[in-house]
Amino acid sequence: MASSSFSTASTAPHAYSHCYSISRSFVGGFSSRPSHSKLFFLRNTSASRFATRAFPVRSVFSEPHRKLKDEDPITPHGPSGTPVSLTADAACIVSSIKYHAEFTPLFSPEQFELPKAFFATAQSVRDALIINWNATYDYHEKMNVKQAYYLSMEFLQGRALLNAIGNLELTGAYAEALRELGKDLENVARQEPDAALGNGGLGRLASCFLDSLATLNYPAWGYGLRYKYGLFKQHITKDGQEEVAEDWLEMGNPWEIVRNDVSYPVKFYGKVIEGSDGKRHWIGGEDIIAIAYDVPIPGYKTKTTINLRLWSTKVQSDDFDLYDFNAGNHTKACEAQLNAEKICYILYPGDDSMEGKVLRLKQQYTLCSASLQDIIARFERRSGGYVNWEEFPEKVAVQMNDTHPTLCIPELMRILMDLKGMSWKEAWKITQRTVAYTNHTVLPEALEKWSLELMQKLLPRHVEIIEMIDEELINTIISEYGTADPVLLEKKLKAMRILENVDFPASVKDLLVQPEESSVVEPGEEIQSFDEEIKLIDEEEELIDEEEELIELIDEEEEFIDEEEEPTGKSTQKRKVLSEPVPEPPKMVRMANLCVVGGHAVNGVAEIHSEIVKDEVFNEFFKLWPEKFQNKTNGVTPRRWIRFCNPDLSEIITKWIHTEDWVLNTEKLAELRKFADDEELHAEWRAAKRSNKMKVVSFLKEKTGYLVSPDAMFDVQVKRIHEYKRQLLNILGIVYRYKKMKEMTAAERKAKFVPRVCIFGGKAFATYVQAKRIVKFITDVGTTVNHDSEIGDLLKVVFVPDYNVSVAELLIPASELSQHISTAGMEASGTSNMKFAMNGCILIGTLDGANVEIRQEVGEDNFFLFGARAHEIAGLRKERAEGKFVPDPRFEEVKEFVRSGIFGPCNYDELMGSLEGNKGFGQADYFLVGKDFPSYIECQEKVDEAYGDQKRWTRMSILNAAGSYKFSSDRTIHEYAKDIWNIEPVELP
């Protein structure tokens, strides 16, 4: 049974004599002066009653004691009472950091270098978080409030140190303390590796949501997996992208606490039997253990600190085969442990192989099973002696972030029926009221489908449950639409079923048989004469004779071909091809359909996306259950994405609107509109932007070797590399720009073009060949352009390696133009577009995802729009398939320029070929790069014109920041809480 406690009882009796004798909670904030012996993180003395809890982690006091050599020794001191409310001072923090450097050692004692300084600093902050963490957990436990649980395969957290001390309002105090220790806060913070728990917008959104949930005092937890090696670390070489394993856990993670007492069994394979009690029992197979690792998530200016629980996997020690190991069969002896551990090795393992598919499905089930067991254990504990399962949906809300956690639905059903003894009807009602689904994509390949055969082997009991849910759905569809029109009914069933390419139940097959036309002659109809009937029979016999003669001719021709070709062996092959049966389509489980059926709410993540979800992706379900479908436009946390990453701009905003409340109430950003034409604000605004650009100049020099000019426009596209996001359109536009520059004199170039630094960043999935070709192409263009002395600072192209949250926090505040140029209708929302706008960056983009709403809020004149609209896309693809598309001459010119070899010896025929032809796999320009190219380059000319007028550009920048207020994740979370989860804020006393 999982423990409820976040605390530990120290095994060292002398522990309580240190700094704050506060029973079993400690904060490691030490000083050589008794006057500073105070707890410096709690804001209210009433929280002291939570300090008596114990947390199940190893006590730092059991470590060997060493003294820092460069300062006075740390001495126990402080009142032996309860924690005292105060604002921390630097001296107390210095002592806390020194304490952890000595008594929580991860490094040699002789030196206090930056890595050691980071860990000691992080551990001192974690002490503070633990106090509020325990208080939050205790209060939620006591109040027994309804709690939301956010399940996601990704949480792209980024670095935690600056965010944590910022939320605790201790940035200045920590900066001063580290200065006293001879260190700079920013340098110390840079030692922290980004937590490698995500890849793109899906994971970053989940992390923004956790920040908002804590800040707004909602009772909620996040659940994910603790990936040892993350997705991958990206290196850029002469051959393009190379992937190596992430090393973020190599030196440990100072923020996490392993909960060795919180573990759950997870089963794979085996078989299902029926017991004497009539219940289904899943037995045998492969058993692993999921262990909890907890990470505190602090809210801003609040004591509320919620939890991100990450699962790691292992097996029991007795699964290690000592006999085999001693016999020399080392690999076999460790097989069970390896099979368990590799589940949490990497995010999104390649799934081209069957082994990769199995591993991905194991990951998804581990997340769902361990999390639900934990949630149910908490519900039972909070219920006390009597558990009323009908109250489960009144106490628990489970949100599935995309289709990865879909197995929550059959897993919750399994637990309720097989382990808690409920009937199908009871369990199904509870499940549907508990679970909700967020859709993040309209791409068919991203709407997950799993092989039914694979799932039957790996999760046999869940397939039984899914088959029952599918049958329940079939009955619902038949009940809704009736059987009068079998053709319509079959169409509905095929579109909506969870099981794809699986035979209908026999009872349903009978309903789909179309009645034969009646031979009864209605009154008034003329009856054919006997002669006419005989004539028709004769005509039919003649047709049969002609068919038989034709078949004989074909047989004779094939025999002749056999005789002619037999020596070559070709005829046998030909006859085999002719006789091969058409292969049956694979039987699949449609996870998205299961999400819609099993949940009480389905939401898209931008207005246009939610309409596409209703009108196209799940149209049949929308017609059946319109009340299920909602929109929840994404948002980003203004704490991390402007307040902490762009302090210069934050200070300017606070100065001009006379309050810092905008960090919590972003609606106040709209007040900047009043000053959009103020020249003093313009000057301050541009100075802040230039300061941020100077940081990026240094960063690019360090990471890529390229020196760029801060006077140039910083034009940025940073996101996952994918064809639909159209980095290829961007780089082809740059190639066109470069070609035109080369055709001009120096004076003409200077007059025509605004200097630009074009910055790319993002990872291509390791097995996505075309995306990796795009990365290679961008880097090749950069190599040529950046070494062209004729062009100089007029144009630079830089690909930033290993793009992550920390890089984004540097690039976004410095950006002036940001590209969000996906094919219309293909981007669900996007969140980076919101971050850029919030930091006063102007967007160029299509009417796709959240771009539509951003343009509405910031004003049409402050957004550079181009490209086809979403409703036109299907028609444009049809036009292409029919051979009616005529490419713009400028587009043909660019492709020819690329093929000329100007960018090096690499052959780009495959890449350029994907933009040509009218049909076929990997051809026909599916993402409409060629169609939108003319509109794109013409729009870029408007960008140059606007940037040339810095007064106009600065005004546009201010209005972008002012109009970004809607896109706070706080607003989004309020909507989820009210419309889907039905939870209320719970503020700690």
N, C-alpha and C positions, 0 to 999 in steps of 0.2 A: 504493500500500500504506500502510495506517495505521501511523503511528509509535507505538512503545511508550513514548516518553519523555514525562515530565511537565515536563521542565526546559528551560531555555534557556541558550545560551551568550551571554553579554553581548557586545555589540559595542563597549563602551566599555572601553578598557584600564585606565582609572583606577578602574573600578567596584570592583575587588577590594580597594582600599585603604580602603573605607568600613567602619566599625564592626566587622564580624566578617569578617575575611579568611578566608572559609570556602570556598575554591575557587569553584565556580560557583553554589552555593546561597547565598541571602542572606536575611536576616530584617530588615533595616531597623531594628533596635533600636539607636538611637544615644544617646550621652550625652557631655556635655562632660568627664566624669571617667573616666580610664582604668579605675578600679576597677569600673566598671559595664559594661565592654565584654565582655559575655557573651551567649551565645545563651540566651534565656529560656523556650523552649517545650519543649525535649526533656527527657524525664524520665530518660533513660538514655544514658550516654556511648557505649554500643555502637552507637547509631543513627548515630554520626558517619560510619560507613563508607558511609552512603547519601548523604552530603552532596556527593559528587563528581558526582552526576548533573546533567545540564543540562536546563532546561525550555524548550520552544519557544514562548516568549512574548517580546514586545518588552521589552527591558531598560528599567527605569525610569531608569537612569542616562543614557540618551541624551536625556532631556528637558533643556530649558534650566535652568540652576542659578540659583535665587534664594534669598535668605536671609530667614528670618523676622525681622521688625524688632523684635518685642517681647521677644526673648530673645537669649541669647548665640548666636553662629553655631555651626552643627553642624560638628564637625571629625572627620576620619577618626581612628579609634582602634581598639583591640582587638587581641587576640593573633592572630597569623597562623596559628593552628593549627586544630584541629578544634573543632566545637561543644562547649560545656561544659554539663553538666547542672546546673541550678539552678532555684530558684523566682524568677520574675521580680519585680523591684522596680519601683516607680513611676517612678524616675528613668530607667531603661532604656526603659520604655514611653513616657514623655514624649519622649525623644529620638527614638524610632521614629516617633511621631505627627508630630513636628516635621519629621522627615526627609521623610515622605510629603507633608506640607503644602507643602514647598518643591520636592521633586524629582519628585513624581508629581502635578503640578498639574492640576486640573480647574476651578479657579476663579482669579479675579484674586489677585495676591499681596498686595494691600494689607490685606486683612481676614482674620480667622480666625473667621468666623461659623459658626453651627451646621451648615449643610449641608457646608461645607468640613471642619469638625471631624469630621463623621460619615465622610466619605470617607477622610480621613487615618487615622482610627481603624480603619475596616474594612480598609484596605490593610495596616496594621500587623498586624492579626490574620491576614489572609490569608497574609502572609509565614510566620507560624507554622504555618498549616495546610499550606502547600506542603511544608515539611520532612517532616511526618508523612505527608502524602499520597504524596510520592515514595517514602518508606520503605515504606509499605504496598504500593504498586504493585510496587516492586522485589522485595519479599519474596514476594508472591504469584506473581510472574513466575518467580522462582528456584525456588520449591517446586512450581510447576505443579500447583496444587491445583484441585479441582473448584470452579467458581464459579457462583453464581446470578445471573441477569439478570432484573430486574423491569421489565417493559414496561407503561407506563401512559400514557394520554392526558392524565392530570392528575397534578401534584405540587403540592399546596397547601402550600408551604413556610412562608409567613409571613415575618416578619423574621428575619434570621440573626445579627445582632451579639450580642445578649444570650445567645442559645443557644450560639453558638460560644465566647464567653469563659467561659460557665458550664461547658461541657463541658471546656474547657482548665483549669478551676479558677483563672481569672484575673479574676473579676468584681471582687473587692476591689481588686486592683492597678490595673485600668483605671479604676475609679471614682476612686481616689486620684490617678492620673496626670492625668485630665481635670480634677479639682479644681485641681491645680497650674497647669493651662492656663486656668483660669477658666471651666470648663464643667462641667455636671452630666451624669453618664452617662445618666440616664433621658431628659433632654432631647435629648442627642445621638442616642440610640437611636431616638427618635420621628421623626427625620429620614428614617429608612429606609422606603421604600415597601414594602408587601407584594409579594412576587413574584407576578405575576398568571398563574400557571401552572395554576390549578385553579378549581373551583367549590364542590364540596361534600365529602361524606364520602369519596367515592372517592379524591379527590386528597389529602385530609388523611390517610387511612389509608396511602397510599403513602409519604407523608413520615414518618409515625410509623415505618413499617417500615424506612426507610433509617436513621433514628436508632438503632433497635434493632439492626439488622444491624452498624452500625459499633461500637456499644457492646459488643456480644457477640462482636466480633472475627470475624464471618463474612465470607468472601470473596464479595463481591457488588457489583453495580453497578445503578443505575437508568438507564432510558432513557426520554426523553420528547421533546416538541417545545418550542422556545423561542418562545412566543407573544409577538409584539410588543405587541399591544393587549389581551391577556388575554381574559376573557369580556366584561366591561364594568364601568364604574364606575357605580354606582347613585346617581341623584339623586332625592330625594322632593320633589315640587312639589304645587301645589293640584290637579293633574291625576293625581297618583299617581306611579308609577315612571317615570323617564326614564333612558335609557341613553346614556352617552358612552364613548368609547374610554379604556381604561386608559393611564396615562402612566408606568408604572413604569420604563421604560427610557430616558426622556427625558434623564436626566443620566448614564446609564450604570449598569452593575451592577458594583460593586467586587469581587464574589465570583467572577465568572466569568472563565475564561481561554479565549479563542478558539483552537482548534487548526487553524490554516490548513493544516497538513500531514495532517490527518485529514478526508478527504472521500471521498464515494462517489457514483457515478452512480445515478440513479433514473429509470426509464423509465415513460412512459404511452403509451397508444394503440399505433399500429403494427400489425404483423401477424406471424403465426407461419408459418414455412416449414420444410420438411424438407430438410436438407442432404444432400449426397451420402454423408455418413457415417451417415445414418439418424437423426441427432439433430434435435431440434426447436430452431429458432432464432427468437428474438423480435427483430425488426428494425424500423427506421424509428421513427416516432412522435415524441414530445416528450421531450427529455432535460433533466433538471435535476441540480443538485449539492446534496448534503446536507453541510453543514459542522458540525463538532462544537464545542460550547461546553461546557466542563467546570466543574462546581461542586463544591467539596470538602464532604464531609459528615463532620464529626468525631464520634467516639464519646466517651462520658462516662468520664473517668478512664482513658483508654487512648490509646495512640499511633495506633491504627487510625483511618485517615481514608479513607473510601471515596469513590466518584465518582458523581455524577449527570451523565450526558452528555445534553445537549439538542441537538437538530438544528435548524439554520436552513437555509433553502433559497435558492438563487440559480442563475444560469446563467453560462456562460463569457462573458468580455468580448466575444468575437467574435460572440455572439448579439445584441449591440446593433447595430442596422442604421444605420450612420453615413450611408449614402446617403439612406435615407428621412428621417432626422432633418434633414439639411441641405436636403432638398427640402421641409421644412415638415411632413412627416407624423410629428410627434413621438410621438403616441400609438402609432402602428403600429411605430415604431422601438423603443419600449420595451416592446412587448407581451410578448416572451419573458421579460424580466426581471420584469415585473409578475406574469405567470402563475406564475412560480416563487416569488417573494417572498410572494405572498398566501396560499400554503399555510400559512405560519406567522404570519399576521396575527392571527387571533383563534381562541379556543377555541370549539368547537361553533358554526360559522357556521350561520345559518338555512338549513334544508334544505327549505323549501316549494317552492323553485324547482329546476329541473334543474341550474342552475349551482351552487346550494348543495349539492345532493347530490354532484355531481362533486367539489367542493372538499373535502367531508368524506371521501369515499373516497380522494382524493389524500392527505389528511393521514394517514389510517390506514395506507395503503400506504407512505408515506414513512417513518413511524416503524418499520414492520416491516422494510422493505428495508434502510435504512441501518443499523439496529441489528444485523440478522443478518449483514450483510456485515462489520461491525466485529467481531462475536463470532467469526465464522469466521476472519477475518484473525488475531485473537489466538490462536485455537486452533492455526492453522497455524504461527504464529511460535513458540509455546511447544513445538510438537511437534518443532522442529528440522528436520533434513534428511529425516526420514521421517514422513509423515502417515498414521496409521492411523485411518480414518474410523469404524471400529467403536468406537473409544474416545471418539468425540465426546460421546455421552450420559454417559460417565463423567467428563467434564471440564466439561460445560455443562448447566445447568438453566435453561430459559426459562419464566418465569411470566407468563401473560397476565392482566392485571388487568381483568376484564370482557371483553366481546366486541370492544372496539375494536381490539385487536391480533390478531384472528383470522387475518388474512392472513399471519401468521408461518408458518402451516401450509403453504399452497401455495407461499409464497416460499422456505421452507427446502427443500421438495421441488424447486422449480425450480432452485435453486442446486446442490443435490446431483446432480440428474440432468443438467441442461443444461450446467453449468459444470464440475462435478467428475467427470462421466462415470459416475455410478452407475446401476444398474438400478432399475426401479420398486420392486422388492421390497426392495432394500438401503436405498433412500432412505426408504421408508415405515416400515421398522423403526426407523431412526435417528430420524426425526421423532417418531414416537409415543413413543419412550423419552425424548425431550428436552423436549417441550412439556407444560405443565400449565395448567389453566384455573380461575380463580376466578369463580364466578357471584355477582353482586351484586343480582339483582332477580328478582322473580316477575311484574313487570308485563309484559304481552304487548308493549306498544309499545317497551319497553326491550330486549327480546330481538331484537337487530338482524336485519333482513332487507334485502338489497340487490337491486335490480332486476337480473335476469340479463342483460337487454339492455344496461344501463348498464355492468355489469362486463365484458361481452364487448367493448365498445368500448374501455374504459379499460385493462383488464388481460386481453388475449385469451389469453395463455399460462396465466394462473392459472385461467381458466375451464376450459380443457382439463384441468388437473390436478384441479380440483374435481369435474368430471364423472367423472374416473377414480376419485376417492375415493368419490363417490356410488355408482358401479357396484360398487366393492369392498364398500361397506356393504350394498348390495342382496344381493350374493352371500352375505355373512355372515348376513343375516337369513333368507334362504331356507335356508341350510345349518342354521341353528339351529332353525327352526320347521317346515321341511318344506313340502310342497305338498298335503298331504291335505285341508287346509281352506283353499280359495282366499279365502274371505271374511275369515278371520282374517289370512291372509298380506297381503292388500291393505290391511287396516286397519293392520297393523304398518308396512308400507312407507310408507304415506301419513303416518303420525305421525313416522317416524324419518328419512326421506330428507332430505338436505341441499338438494336441488333441489325446490322446491315448485311444484306445478301444471305440472310438466314430464312429458311422456309417458314411460312406462316403456320400456326397451329391448324390441325385438320378442320376444326370447326370454322375457322376463318376462311380457309380455302374454299369451302362449300359456299360461303357468302359471296365470294368473288367470281364464281362461275357465272358467265353471262347466259341468260335464258336463250334457248334456241327459238328461231322465228316460228310462230305457230303455223301449222299446215291446215288449220280449220278455215274453210272458206266462209267469209262473212257474207251475209245476205246481200244480193245485188251484184256480187262479183261474178264475172264470166268465167265458166269452166272451159279449160282448153279441150279441144276435140281430141279423139283418140289418134287421128292422123297427125295432129300437131305434136302430140307426145311422142309418137313413133319417130317423127322427124328430128326432134331434139335428141332422142337416144342415138339415132344414126350419126348425128353431128358429133356427139361426145365420143362415140367409138372411133370416128375418123381422127379426132384429136389424139386419142390414146395411141392409135397406130402410128401417127406422125411422131409422137414422143418416143415410142419404142425404136423407130428407125433412126432418130437422132442419137439415141443412146448407143445403138449399134455402131454408128459412124464414129462416135467419140471413142468407143472401145477399140475399134480398128486403128484409129489414128494414134492412140496411146501405145498399142502393140508395135506399130511401125516406129514410133519414137524410141521405144525400148530397144528394138533391134538395132537402130542407128546409133544409140548412145550407150549401149551396155558396156562396151570396152572402157569407157571413161568412168563408169560407176555413177554417172549423174542421174540416170533414170530412177534408180532406187530412191534416191533422195527426193526427187520430184514427186514420186508416187506417195512417199511417206508424208510429205507436206500436204498433199491433197487430202490424205485420209486422216490427218490429225484432228481430233475433236477440239472444239473451242474450249479453252480452259475456263473453269468456273471462277467467278470473281471471289476474292478472299472474304471470308466471314470476319466482320469487324465489330468492335464495340465503339459506338460514337459517344465519346465522353461529354461533349458539349450538350448533346440531346439529353443525356442522363442528368446533367446539371440543371437544365431547364425543368425537367420533369420532377426531379427530387427536391428542388428548392422552392421557397415561397416568394423569392424576388430574383429578378434578373436585371442587371443594370449595365448600360454602356457608360463610357467615360468621357464623352463630349456630346454636344447636342446633335451634330451631324452623324456621329457614330451611332448613337442610340436610335436615330431614325433608320439608318441602314440595318441595324440589328432587327428592328421591327419589320421593315419593308422587304428585306432580302434574306439575311442570314437565318432568322427564326420566324419567318413570316407566318408559316402554318401554326406555330405555337402561339404567336401573337393573336391570331384570329381565335384560337381556342381559349387562351387565358390572357386577355389584354391587361388585366389588373396586375399581373406579375411584373410587367416591364416598366423600367424607370430609367431616368438619366441622372448620373452623378458626375458632372464635369470634374476632372482631376484638378488638383492644386498642389502647391509646393509650400514647404514651411518657410516663412519669411525670416525665421531666426537664422537658420543656416545659410539661406540663399541670398540674404542681403545684409542683415544686421551683423553677422559675424564674418562673412567673407568679404564684405565691402564696407568696412568701418568709416572710410572717408565720406562715401555717399550717404551713409546712415546719419552721420553727424549733420550733414547739410540738410537732409530732410527734416530732422528733428528741429534744427534751428529755424527753418522757414515755416513750419506748421506749428511751432511752439509746443510740441509735446512728443514724447517717445511712445505714446500709446499706440501709434501705428503698427508697432511690432506685434501687438496682440489684436488690434482692430484695424486691419489694413484698409478699411473704407476711408480712413483719414488720409490715405495717400492721395485721394482725389482732390484734396485741398491744394496740392501743388499746381493744379490747373490755373489757379488765380495768379500765379507768378511766372507763367510760361513765357512771357515776353520781358521779364525783368532782366536787365543787363547784368546786374550784380550777381543774380543767381546763375546766369549763363556763365559768367567768369568762374565762379566757384565750381559749377558742374563740370566744366571742361578741365579744370585743374585736377579734380578728383579722377576723371577719366584718364588723363595723362599720367598721373601717379600710378594708376593700376597698369597702364600700358608699359611703363618703365619696368615694372616687376616681370611682366611677360617677356620683354626683350631679354632680360637676364636669364629667365627660365629657358627660353628657346635656345639661347646660346649654349647653355649648360647641357641641355638634353639632345640637341640636334647639331650643334656646331654652326648654325646659321645666325648671322647677325642681321637683324631687321631694324628698320627705321621707326621710331615712335611717332613720326610725323605722318606716316602712311595710315590709311584706313585699315583697321583690323577687321577682316571679313572671315567669319568663323562658321564651320559646320562640324559639329562634334556629336556623334551618335553612333549606334551600332551600324556596322557596314552591311547594307542590304540593298538589293536592286531597287526595291520599291521606295527606299529613302533617297535614291537617285544622287548619290555622290558622283556617279558617272556624268550626270547632267552638269553638275557644278564644274568638274574638272574639264569637261569638253568646252564649257563656256570660257574657262581660263585659257585653254589652248587657242580658242578663237581670238581672244583678247591678245594673246602673245603673238599670234600670226599677224594680226593687224598692226601691232606695234612694230614688228620686224619690217613691215612694208612701208614704214614712214621714216622721215628724217627725225633726228633727235628733237628738233623744235616742234615738229608736228605732234610727236608723241607726248611731249610735255603739255602742249595745249589741249590735246584731245582727252588724255586719260588722267584720272586721279590715282596717285600712288596707292597700291594695295599690298597688304600682307594677307595672303589666303591661307588660313589655318584649318587643317583637317585633324580629326582624331576619332578613334573608334576601333573596335575589334571585329574582325571577320570570323565567324565560327570556323573552327579548325577544318571541317570537312566541306565547307561552302566554297567551292572552287572559284566560282564567278566573283564572289565578294573578294576573295584573295587576289584575283587578277586586278580588281579595281584598286586595291591598296598598292599593288606593285606599279600600276600605271600612274597613280598620283605621285608616288615617290620618284618615278622616272622623269615625270614632267618637272618636278621640283629640282631634280639634279641638273637638268638642262637649263631651266629658266634662271635658277639662282646663281649659276656660273656664267651667265651671259652679261658681259661687261657693258654691252650697248644698252641693255635694259636697266641695269643697276637697281636702284631702290623703287623704280616705278612698279615692279611686280616681283613678289616673292611667293613661293609655294612651299609650305612647311607641313609635314605630317608629324604630329606629336605622338611618340610611341607610348603604349600602355596607358591610354586614356582611362582615368578613373575619377572618383568624386573629388579627390584633392586637386587634381589637375583642373577639373571644372571650376572649383572654387577660386582658382587663379585666373583662368581664361575668361569666364563669364563677366566679371566686373570690368575687364579691359576691352570687351568686344564692342564694336560699333555697328556692325551689320551681322546678322545671324541668318543662316539659310535653313529653311524648313520647307523643303521643295518636293515632298513625296507626291506620287501620283494621286490625284484627288480621289477620295473615297477609300484609300488603303491604309492610312494612319488612323488608329483608333482615336488618339488624342494628342500624345506628346506631352512631356512636362518640361523639357529643356526650353521650349519656346516661351513658357511662362517665366522661367528663371531669367532668361535674357531680357525680356520685356521689363521685369521687375527692376533690373539693373540699368535701365535706360538704354538698352540696345534696340535698334530698329530691325524689324524682321522683313525678309523677302520670302514669299512663300505662295503656295497654292491655297485654294479654299478647301482645306483638309483638316480633319481632327479639330483640335482646339484653336487652330489658326482662325477659324471662322469667328469664334467668340472673342478672341483677342483683338481682331480687326474691328469688331463692333465696339469694344470698350475703349480702345486707344484712338479710334477715329480712322476712317478710310484713308484720309490724307497722310496718315502716319504709319502706313503699312504698304510695302511694295508688293502688289498682287500681279500674278501672271498665271497662265496655264489653263487647261481645260477644266471644266467643272465636273463634279462627281457624276451627275446625271447623264453626262455626255460620253463617259468612258466606254460603256458597252457598245454604243453605236460606232465609236471610233475604232474599236478593235474589230468590229464586224466589217467596217469599211476597209481596214487593213487586210483582213482575210480574203476579201473579194478583189484585192489588187487595185483598189481605187485610190490608195494614199499616194500622194506625190510629195516627196521630201523637199524641204526648202534647200535652195542651192548652197546656202551658207553651211547647212548641216553636212551636205556632201563634201564641201570644201574642207571642213574640219576633219572628217574621217580620212580623206585622202592625205591630209597633212600628217595625221598620226601614222598612216601606213608608209609614209615616205622615209621613216627611220630617223626622224629628227630627234626622237627621244630615246635613242639607243637601240641596241641590237635585238631587244625582246620582240617577239612576234605577237602582235595584238590582233591577228585575224579573228581569233575566237571571240574576243571582246567586241570588236567592231561588227563581227558577223551576227552577234545577238541583236543588233539594231537593224538588221537587213532581212529581206525575205518577207513573205506574207503569211507563212504558216510553218509549223514544225517546232519540235522541242528545242529550246535555246535560241529561237529565232523570232522574227516578226515583231521585235521591239514591244514586248508585252507591257512594259511600264511607260510607254509613250514618251521616251526621251526625245525622239525625232520630232514628234508632233509638237511638243512644248518648247523645243529649242529656240525657234524664232521669237516667241513671246518672251522667253527667258532673257535672251541677250538684249532685246529691246528694253526690257524692264531694268536690266543692269545699267543701261545708258542713263535711265532716269535716276538711278542711285548715284552715279557719278555727278550728275547735274546737281542733285540735292546736297551732296557732300561738299561740293565746291562753294556752297553758301553756308558757312558755318553757323550763322545766326539761325537760319531755317533748320539746319540739322539739329542744333542744340535744343531748339523748341520742340522738335519731333521727339527727341530723346526724353525730355522732361514729361511730355504727354504720354509716352509709353510707360514710364514708371508710374505716373498718376493713374493711368487706366488699368494697371495690373492688379488693382486691389481685389478684384473678384477671384483671382487665381491663387488664393491662399488655401492651403490644405485644411486650415481651421474651418473655413466655410464648407468644404466638402465633408469633413467629419461630422459637423453639426447635422448635415443632411442625411448621412448614413445613420447616425444615431437616432434621428427622429423618424425617418421613413422606412428604415429596414430593420435596425437592431432593437429599437424601442428601449434604449438605455438613457439614463439621466446622469449628469455630472454629479460627482460625489466629492465635495471639498473636505479635506482633512481639517479637524478642529485645531 
